[in-house]
Amino acid sequence: TGLLLSHHASSQGRLYLAFGPPRVWETLRQAPLDRFTPHTLTDARALETEIDLARRNGFAVCRSQEIEGCAAISAPVFASSGAMTGVLAPCGTLAALPASAETHLAQILAEASRRFSQGLTSGLAASQ
């Protein structure tokens, strides 16, 4: 099973905008941003601030942006080339991922993401 998520209203998508090909953000910022909930960012400048924050912090958080009552914290996974190849993204209800614990959870996730990226790089090198 799976779910297609938007670039602008999901933490996973925001990481793609932060670390993916610049042309994706350049294209997206030219188009109207769909509103999915009352909390969805639809202003390109505000979204750009969130993308810059994700790039600086190494994680992104979205709360009730795409689906009301859902939250996600995402951290990027990088290949040895430096390209983002995926994300680690625990998702749940707002109660399961409370705003008061965001910083702590994001730090744990960022460390896991860093270690996962290192393992991916090491594993690839060892298998060649």
CNS distance restraints for C-alpha pairs under 8 A (distance, minus, plus):
assign (resid   5 and name CA) (resid   9 and name CA) 7.61 0.50 0.50
assign (resid   5 and name CA) (resid  10 and name CA) 6.29 0.50 0.50
assign (resid   5 and name CA) (resid  13 and name CA) 7.05 0.50 0.50
assign (resid   5 and name CA) (resid  66 and name CA) 7.72 0.50 0.50
assign (resid   6 and name CA) (resid  10 and name CA) 5.98 0.50 0.50
assign (resid   6 and name CA) (resid  13 and name CA) 6.12 0.50 0.50
assign (resid   6 and name CA) (resid  66 and name CA) 7.63 0.50 0.50
assign (resid   7 and name CA) (resid  12 and name CA) 7.34 0.50 0.50
assign (resid   7 and name CA) (resid  13 and name CA) 3.74 0.50 0.50
assign (resid   7 and name CA) (resid  14 and name CA) 5.67 0.50 0.50
assign (resid   7 and name CA) (resid  16 and name CA) 7.23 0.50 0.50
assign (resid   7 and name CA) (resid  17 and name CA) 6.95 0.50 0.50
assign (resid   8 and name CA) (resid  13 and name CA) 6.10 0.50 0.50
assign (resid   8 and name CA) (resid  14 and name CA) 5.86 0.50 0.50
assign (resid   8 and name CA) (resid  33 and name CA) 7.34 0.50 0.50
assign (resid   8 and name CA) (resid  41 and name CA) 7.32 0.50 0.50
assign (resid   8 and name CA) (resid  47 and name CA) 7.09 0.50 0.50
assign (resid   9 and name CA) (resid  13 and name CA) 7.12 0.50 0.50
assign (resid   9 and name CA) (resid  14 and name CA) 7.39 0.50 0.50
assign (resid   9 and name CA) (resid  40 and name CA) 6.07 0.50 0.50
assign (resid   9 and name CA) (resid  41 and name CA) 6.78 0.50 0.50
assign (resid   9 and name CA) (resid  62 and name CA) 7.04 0.50 0.50
assign (resid   9 and name CA) (resid  65 and name CA) 5.22 0.50 0.50
assign (resid   9 and name CA) (resid  66 and name CA) 5.18 0.50 0.50
assign (resid  10 and name CA) (resid  14 and name CA) 6.20 0.50 0.50
assign (resid  10 and name CA) (resid  61 and name CA) 7.88 0.50 0.50
assign (resid  10 and name CA) (resid  62 and name CA) 5.90 0.50 0.50
assign (resid  10 and name CA) (resid  65 and name CA) 6.81 0.50 0.50
assign (resid  10 and name CA) (resid  66 and name CA) 6.26 0.50 0.50
assign (resid  10 and name CA) (resid  72 and name CA) 7.58 0.50 0.50
assign (resid  11 and name CA) (resid  15 and name CA) 6.37 0.50 0.50
assign (resid  11 and name CA) (resid  60 and name CA) 5.01 0.50 0.50
assign (resid  11 and name CA) (resid  61 and name CA) 5.17 0.50 0.50
assign (resid  11 and name CA) (resid  62 and name CA) 5.24 0.50 0.50
assign (resid  11 and name CA) (resid  72 and name CA) 6.19 0.50 0.50
assign (resid  11 and name CA) (resid  73 and name CA) 6.18 0.50 0.50
assign (resid  11 and name CA) (resid  74 and name CA) 5.62 0.50 0.50
assign (resid  11 and name CA) (resid  89 and name CA) 7.93 0.50 0.50
assign (resid  12 and name CA) (resid  16 and name CA) 6.54 0.50 0.50
assign (resid  12 and name CA) (resid  60 and name CA) 7.34 0.50 0.50
assign (resid  12 and name CA) (resid  74 and name CA) 5.76 0.50 0.50
assign (resid  12 and name CA) (resid  75 and name CA) 7.88 0.50 0.50
assign (resid  12 and name CA) (resid  87 and name CA) 6.64 0.50 0.50
assign (resid  12 and name CA) (resid  89 and name CA) 7.00 0.50 0.50
assign (resid  13 and name CA) (resid  17 and name CA) 6.29 0.50 0.50
assign (resid  14 and name CA) (resid  18 and name CA) 6.07 0.50 0.50
assign (resid  14 and name CA) (resid  50 and name CA) 7.83 0.50 0.50
assign (resid  14 and name CA) (resid  51 and name CA) 5.98 0.50 0.50
assign (resid  14 and name CA) (resid  54 and name CA) 7.44 0.50 0.50
assign (resid  14 and name CA) (resid  60 and name CA) 6.71 0.50 0.50
assign (resid  15 and name CA) (resid  19 and name CA) 5.87 0.50 0.50
assign (resid  15 and name CA) (resid  20 and name CA) 7.46 0.50 0.50
assign (resid  15 and name CA) (resid  51 and name CA) 7.20 0.50 0.50
assign (resid  15 and name CA) (resid  54 and name CA) 6.65 0.50 0.50
assign (resid  15 and name CA) (resid  55 and name CA) 7.51 0.50 0.50
assign (resid  15 and name CA) (resid  59 and name CA) 7.20 0.50 0.50
assign (resid  15 and name CA) (resid  60 and name CA) 6.47 0.50 0.50
assign (resid  15 and name CA) (resid  74 and name CA) 7.48 0.50 0.50
assign (resid  15 and name CA) (resid  75 and name CA) 7.42 0.50 0.50
assign (resid  15 and name CA) (resid  76 and name CA) 6.69 0.50 0.50
assign (resid  15 and name CA) (resid  87 and name CA) 8.00 0.50 0.50
assign (resid  16 and name CA) (resid  20 and name CA) 4.69 0.50 0.50
assign (resid  16 and name CA) (resid  21 and name CA) 7.87 0.50 0.50
assign (resid  16 and name CA) (resid  84 and name CA) 7.77 0.50 0.50
assign (resid  17 and name CA) (resid  21 and name CA) 7.43 0.50 0.50
assign (resid  17 and name CA) (resid  22 and name CA) 7.27 0.50 0.50
assign (resid  17 and name CA) (resid  24 and name CA) 6.63 0.50 0.50
assign (resid  17 and name CA) (resid  25 and name CA) 5.51 0.50 0.50
assign (resid  17 and name CA) (resid  51 and name CA) 6.73 0.50 0.50
assign (resid  18 and name CA) (resid  51 and name CA) 5.33 0.50 0.50
assign (resid  18 and name CA) (resid  52 and name CA) 6.81 0.50 0.50
assign (resid  18 and name CA) (resid  54 and name CA) 6.66 0.50 0.50
assign (resid  18 and name CA) (resid  55 and name CA) 5.53 0.50 0.50
assign (resid  19 and name CA) (resid  55 and name CA) 7.05 0.50 0.50
assign (resid  19 and name CA) (resid  83 and name CA) 7.63 0.50 0.50
assign (resid  19 and name CA) (resid  84 and name CA) 6.34 0.50 0.50
assign (resid  20 and name CA) (resid  24 and name CA) 7.44 0.50 0.50
assign (resid  20 and name CA) (resid  83 and name CA) 7.42 0.50 0.50
assign (resid  20 and name CA) (resid  84 and name CA) 6.54 0.50 0.50
assign (resid  21 and name CA) (resid  25 and name CA) 7.70 0.50 0.50
assign (resid  22 and name CA) (resid  26 and name CA) 6.32 0.50 0.50
assign (resid  23 and name CA) (resid  27 and name CA) 6.00 0.50 0.50
assign (resid  24 and name CA) (resid  28 and name CA) 6.12 0.50 0.50
assign (resid  25 and name CA) (resid  29 and name CA) 5.95 0.50 0.50
assign (resid  26 and name CA) (resid  30 and name CA) 6.79 0.50 0.50
assign (resid  27 and name CA) (resid  31 and name CA) 7.13 0.50 0.50
assign (resid  28 and name CA) (resid  33 and name CA) 7.88 0.50 0.50
assign (resid  29 and name CA) (resid  33 and name CA) 7.95 0.50 0.50
assign (resid  29 and name CA) (resid  44 and name CA) 5.83 0.50 0.50
assign (resid  32 and name CA) (resid  42 and name CA) 7.41 0.50 0.50
assign (resid  33 and name CA) (resid  41 and name CA) 7.76 0.50 0.50
assign (resid  33 and name CA) (resid  42 and name CA) 4.91 0.50 0.50
assign (resid  33 and name CA) (resid  43 and name CA) 7.29 0.50 0.50
assign (resid  33 and name CA) (resid  44 and name CA) 7.70 0.50 0.50
assign (resid  34 and name CA) (resid  40 and name CA) 7.99 0.50 0.50
assign (resid  34 and name CA) (resid  42 and name CA) 6.50 0.50 0.50
assign (resid  35 and name CA) (resid  40 and name CA) 5.44 0.50 0.50
assign (resid  35 and name CA) (resid  41 and name CA) 7.25 0.50 0.50
assign (resid  35 and name CA) (resid  42 and name CA) 6.33 0.50 0.50
assign (resid  35 and name CA) (resid  66 and name CA) 8.00 0.50 0.50
assign (resid  36 and name CA) (resid  40 and name CA) 6.04 0.50 0.50
assign (resid  36 and name CA) (resid  65 and name CA) 6.80 0.50 0.50
assign (resid  36 and name CA) (resid  66 and name CA) 5.33 0.50 0.50
assign (resid  36 and name CA) (resid  67 and name CA) 6.93 0.50 0.50
assign (resid  37 and name CA) (resid  64 and name CA) 6.87 0.50 0.50
assign (resid  37 and name CA) (resid  65 and name CA) 5.96 0.50 0.50
assign (resid  37 and name CA) (resid  66 and name CA) 6.27 0.50 0.50
assign (resid  37 and name CA) (resid  67 and name CA) 6.69 0.50 0.50
assign (resid  37 and name CA) (resid  68 and name CA) 6.10 0.50 0.50
assign (resid  38 and name CA) (resid  65 and name CA) 7.68 0.50 0.50
assign (resid  39 and name CA) (resid  63 and name CA) 7.88 0.50 0.50
assign (resid  39 and name CA) (resid  64 and name CA) 6.14 0.50 0.50
assign (resid  39 and name CA) (resid  65 and name CA) 5.16 0.50 0.50
assign (resid  40 and name CA) (resid  64 and name CA) 7.36 0.50 0.50
assign (resid  40 and name CA) (resid  65 and name CA) 4.29 0.50 0.50
assign (resid  40 and name CA) (resid  66 and name CA) 6.47 0.50 0.50
assign (resid  41 and name CA) (resid  46 and name CA) 7.03 0.50 0.50
assign (resid  41 and name CA) (resid  47 and name CA) 6.36 0.50 0.50
assign (resid  41 and name CA) (resid  65 and name CA) 7.17 0.50 0.50
assign (resid  42 and name CA) (resid  46 and name CA) 7.92 0.50 0.50
assign (resid  42 and name CA) (resid  47 and name CA) 7.40 0.50 0.50
assign (resid  43 and name CA) (resid  47 and name CA) 6.21 0.50 0.50
assign (resid  44 and name CA) (resid  48 and name CA) 6.01 0.50 0.50
assign (resid  45 and name CA) (resid  49 and name CA) 6.37 0.50 0.50
assign (resid  46 and name CA) (resid  50 and name CA) 6.48 0.50 0.50
assign (resid  47 and name CA) (resid  51 and name CA) 6.18 0.50 0.50
assign (resid  48 and name CA) (resid  52 and name CA) 6.12 0.50 0.50
assign (resid  49 and name CA) (resid  53 and name CA) 6.15 0.50 0.50
assign (resid  50 and name CA) (resid  54 and name CA) 6.16 0.50 0.50
assign (resid  50 and name CA) (resid  60 and name CA) 7.93 0.50 0.50
assign (resid  51 and name CA) (resid  55 and name CA) 6.20 0.50 0.50
assign (resid  51 and name CA) (resid  60 and name CA) 7.95 0.50 0.50
assign (resid  52 and name CA) (resid  56 and name CA) 6.19 0.50 0.50
assign (resid  53 and name CA) (resid  57 and name CA) 5.94 0.50 0.50
assign (resid  53 and name CA) (resid  60 and name CA) 7.80 0.50 0.50
assign (resid  54 and name CA) (resid  58 and name CA) 5.45 0.50 0.50
assign (resid  54 and name CA) (resid  59 and name CA) 5.04 0.50 0.50
assign (resid  54 and name CA) (resid  60 and name CA) 4.96 0.50 0.50
assign (resid  55 and name CA) (resid  59 and name CA) 7.18 0.50 0.50
assign (resid  58 and name CA) (resid  75 and name CA) 6.19 0.50 0.50
assign (resid  58 and name CA) (resid  76 and name CA) 7.07 0.50 0.50
assign (resid  58 and name CA) (resid 110 and name CA) 6.61 0.50 0.50
assign (resid  59 and name CA) (resid  73 and name CA) 6.99 0.50 0.50
assign (resid  59 and name CA) (resid  74 and name CA) 5.45 0.50 0.50
assign (resid  59 and name CA) (resid  75 and name CA) 4.43 0.50 0.50
assign (resid  59 and name CA) (resid  76 and name CA) 6.92 0.50 0.50
assign (resid  59 and name CA) (resid 106 and name CA) 6.69 0.50 0.50
assign (resid  59 and name CA) (resid 110 and name CA) 6.62 0.50 0.50
assign (resid  60 and name CA) (resid  73 and name CA) 5.73 0.50 0.50
assign (resid  60 and name CA) (resid  74 and name CA) 5.26 0.50 0.50
assign (resid  60 and name CA) (resid  75 and name CA) 6.63 0.50 0.50
assign (resid  61 and name CA) (resid  71 and name CA) 7.45 0.50 0.50
assign (resid  61 and name CA) (resid  72 and name CA) 5.77 0.50 0.50
assign (resid  61 and name CA) (resid  73 and name CA) 4.50 0.50 0.50
assign (resid  61 and name CA) (resid  74 and name CA) 6.46 0.50 0.50
assign (resid  62 and name CA) (resid  71 and name CA) 5.64 0.50 0.50
assign (resid  62 and name CA) (resid  72 and name CA) 5.53 0.50 0.50
assign (resid  62 and name CA) (resid  73 and name CA) 6.72 0.50 0.50
assign (resid  63 and name CA) (resid  68 and name CA) 7.97 0.50 0.50
assign (resid  63 and name CA) (resid  69 and name CA) 7.35 0.50 0.50
assign (resid  63 and name CA) (resid  70 and name CA) 6.08 0.50 0.50
assign (resid  63 and name CA) (resid  71 and name CA) 4.34 0.50 0.50
assign (resid  63 and name CA) (resid  72 and name CA) 6.66 0.50 0.50
assign (resid  63 and name CA) (resid  94 and name CA) 7.05 0.50 0.50
assign (resid  64 and name CA) (resid  68 and name CA) 4.35 0.50 0.50
assign (resid  64 and name CA) (resid  69 and name CA) 5.17 0.50 0.50
assign (resid  64 and name CA) (resid  70 and name CA) 5.17 0.50 0.50
assign (resid  64 and name CA) (resid  71 and name CA) 6.02 0.50 0.50
assign (resid  64 and name CA) (resid  94 and name CA) 7.86 0.50 0.50
assign (resid  65 and name CA) (resid  70 and name CA) 7.96 0.50 0.50
assign (resid  66 and name CA) (resid  70 and name CA) 7.92 0.50 0.50
assign (resid  69 and name CA) (resid  93 and name CA) 5.72 0.50 0.50
assign (resid  69 and name CA) (resid  94 and name CA) 5.62 0.50 0.50
assign (resid  70 and name CA) (resid  91 and name CA) 7.16 0.50 0.50
assign (resid  70 and name CA) (resid  92 and name CA) 5.59 0.50 0.50
assign (resid  70 and name CA) (resid  93 and name CA) 4.48 0.50 0.50
assign (resid  70 and name CA) (resid  94 and name CA) 5.47 0.50 0.50
assign (resid  71 and name CA) (resid  91 and name CA) 5.69 0.50 0.50
assign (resid  71 and name CA) (resid  92 and name CA) 5.50 0.50 0.50
assign (resid  71 and name CA) (resid  93 and name CA) 5.73 0.50 0.50
assign (resid  71 and name CA) (resid  94 and name CA) 5.45 0.50 0.50
assign (resid  71 and name CA) (resid  97 and name CA) 6.45 0.50 0.50
assign (resid  72 and name CA) (resid  89 and name CA) 6.35 0.50 0.50
assign (resid  72 and name CA) (resid  90 and name CA) 5.80 0.50 0.50
assign (resid  72 and name CA) (resid  91 and name CA) 4.27 0.50 0.50
assign (resid  72 and name CA) (resid  92 and name CA) 6.48 0.50 0.50
assign (resid  72 and name CA) (resid  97 and name CA) 7.49 0.50 0.50
assign (resid  73 and name CA) (resid  89 and name CA) 5.56 0.50 0.50
assign (resid  73 and name CA) (resid  90 and name CA) 5.98 0.50 0.50
assign (resid  73 and name CA) (resid  91 and name CA) 6.77 0.50 0.50
assign (resid  73 and name CA) (resid 102 and name CA) 7.83 0.50 0.50
assign (resid  73 and name CA) (resid 105 and name CA) 7.99 0.50 0.50
assign (resid  73 and name CA) (resid 106 and name CA) 6.60 0.50 0.50
assign (resid  74 and name CA) (resid  87 and name CA) 6.23 0.50 0.50
assign (resid  74 and name CA) (resid  88 and name CA) 5.53 0.50 0.50
assign (resid  74 and name CA) (resid  89 and name CA) 4.21 0.50 0.50
assign (resid  74 and name CA) (resid  90 and name CA) 6.88 0.50 0.50
assign (resid  74 and name CA) (resid 106 and name CA) 7.76 0.50 0.50
assign (resid  74 and name CA) (resid 109 and name CA) 7.49 0.50 0.50
assign (resid  75 and name CA) (resid  87 and name CA) 5.50 0.50 0.50
assign (resid  75 and name CA) (resid  88 and name CA) 5.38 0.50 0.50
assign (resid  75 and name CA) (resid  89 and name CA) 6.56 0.50 0.50
assign (resid  75 and name CA) (resid 106 and name CA) 7.79 0.50 0.50
assign (resid  75 and name CA) (resid 109 and name CA) 6.36 0.50 0.50
assign (resid  75 and name CA) (resid 110 and name CA) 5.59 0.50 0.50
assign (resid  75 and name CA) (resid 113 and name CA) 6.02 0.50 0.50
assign (resid  76 and name CA) (resid  84 and name CA) 6.33 0.50 0.50
assign (resid  76 and name CA) (resid  85 and name CA) 7.69 0.50 0.50
assign (resid  76 and name CA) (resid  86 and name CA) 6.06 0.50 0.50
assign (resid  76 and name CA) (resid  87 and name CA) 4.42 0.50 0.50
assign (resid  76 and name CA) (resid  88 and name CA) 6.45 0.50 0.50
assign (resid  76 and name CA) (resid 110 and name CA) 7.88 0.50 0.50
assign (resid  76 and name CA) (resid 113 and name CA) 6.30 0.50 0.50
assign (resid  77 and name CA) (resid  84 and name CA) 5.64 0.50 0.50
assign (resid  77 and name CA) (resid  85 and name CA) 5.77 0.50 0.50
assign (resid  77 and name CA) (resid  86 and name CA) 5.06 0.50 0.50
assign (resid  77 and name CA) (resid  87 and name CA) 5.21 0.50 0.50
assign (resid  77 and name CA) (resid  88 and name CA) 7.05 0.50 0.50
assign (resid  77 and name CA) (resid 113 and name CA) 5.63 0.50 0.50
assign (resid  77 and name CA) (resid 114 and name CA) 7.02 0.50 0.50
assign (resid  77 and name CA) (resid 116 and name CA) 6.85 0.50 0.50
assign (resid  77 and name CA) (resid 117 and name CA) 5.24 0.50 0.50
assign (resid  78 and name CA) (resid  82 and name CA) 5.62 0.50 0.50
assign (resid  78 and name CA) (resid  83 and name CA) 5.48 0.50 0.50
assign (resid  78 and name CA) (resid  84 and name CA) 4.31 0.50 0.50
assign (resid  78 and name CA) (resid  85 and name CA) 5.43 0.50 0.50
assign (resid  78 and name CA) (resid  86 and name CA) 7.09 0.50 0.50
assign (resid  78 and name CA) (resid 117 and name CA) 5.27 0.50 0.50
assign (resid  79 and name CA) (resid  83 and name CA) 5.56 0.50 0.50
assign (resid  79 and name CA) (resid  84 and name CA) 6.30 0.50 0.50
assign (resid  79 and name CA) (resid  85 and name CA) 6.08 0.50 0.50
assign (resid  79 and name CA) (resid 117 and name CA) 6.38 0.50 0.50
assign (resid  79 and name CA) (resid 120 and name CA) 6.96 0.50 0.50
assign (resid  79 and name CA) (resid 121 and name CA) 6.07 0.50 0.50
assign (resid  80 and name CA) (resid 117 and name CA) 7.98 0.50 0.50
assign (resid  80 and name CA) (resid 121 and name CA) 5.30 0.50 0.50
assign (resid  87 and name CA) (resid 113 and name CA) 7.69 0.50 0.50
assign (resid  88 and name CA) (resid 109 and name CA) 7.38 0.50 0.50
assign (resid  88 and name CA) (resid 113 and name CA) 6.49 0.50 0.50
assign (resid  91 and name CA) (resid  97 and name CA) 7.73 0.50 0.50
assign (resid  92 and name CA) (resid  96 and name CA) 5.81 0.50 0.50
assign (resid  92 and name CA) (resid  97 and name CA) 6.35 0.50 0.50
assign (resid  93 and name CA) (resid  97 and name CA) 6.35 0.50 0.50
assign (resid  94 and name CA) (resid  98 and name CA) 5.59 0.50 0.50
assign (resid  94 and name CA) (resid  99 and name CA) 7.71 0.50 0.50
assign (resid  97 and name CA) (resid 101 and name CA) 7.01 0.50 0.50
assign (resid  97 and name CA) (resid 102 and name CA) 7.12 0.50 0.50
assign (resid  98 and name CA) (resid 102 and name CA) 6.58 0.50 0.50
assign (resid 101 and name CA) (resid 105 and name CA) 6.00 0.50 0.50
assign (resid 102 and name CA) (resid 106 and name CA) 5.80 0.50 0.50
assign (resid 103 and name CA) (resid 107 and name CA) 6.17 0.50 0.50
assign (resid 104 and name CA) (resid 108 and name CA) 6.45 0.50 0.50
assign (resid 105 and name CA) (resid 109 and name CA) 6.12 0.50 0.50
assign (resid 106 and name CA) (resid 110 and name CA) 5.91 0.50 0.50
assign (resid 107 and name CA) (resid 111 and name CA) 6.25 0.50 0.50
assign (resid 108 and name CA) (resid 112 and name CA) 6.25 0.50 0.50
assign (resid 109 and name CA) (resid 113 and name CA) 6.00 0.50 0.50
assign (resid 110 and name CA) (resid 114 and name CA) 6.15 0.50 0.50
assign (resid 111 and name CA) (resid 115 and name CA) 6.21 0.50 0.50
assign (resid 112 and name CA) (resid 116 and name CA) 5.94 0.50 0.50
assign (resid 113 and name CA) (resid 117 and name CA) 6.04 0.50 0.50
assign (resid 114 and name CA) (resid 118 and name CA) 6.25 0.50 0.50
assign (resid 115 and name CA) (resid 119 and name CA) 6.07 0.50 0.50
assign (resid 116 and name CA) (resid 120 and name CA) 6.02 0.50 0.50
assign (resid 117 and name CA) (resid 121 and name CA) 6.15 0.50 0.50
assign (resid 118 and name CA) (resid 122 and name CA) 6.00 0.50 0.50
assign (resid 119 and name CA) (resid 123 and name CA) 5.74 0.50 0.50
assign (resid 120 and name CA) (resid 124 and name CA) 6.09 0.50 0.50
assign (resid 121 and name CA) (resid 125 and name CA) 6.27 0.50 0.50
assign (resid 122 and name CA) (resid 126 and name CA) 6.07 0.50 0.50
assign (resid 123 and name CA) (resid 127 and name CA) 6.16 0.50 0.50
assign (resid 124 and name CA) (resid 128 and name CA) 6.55 0.50 0.50
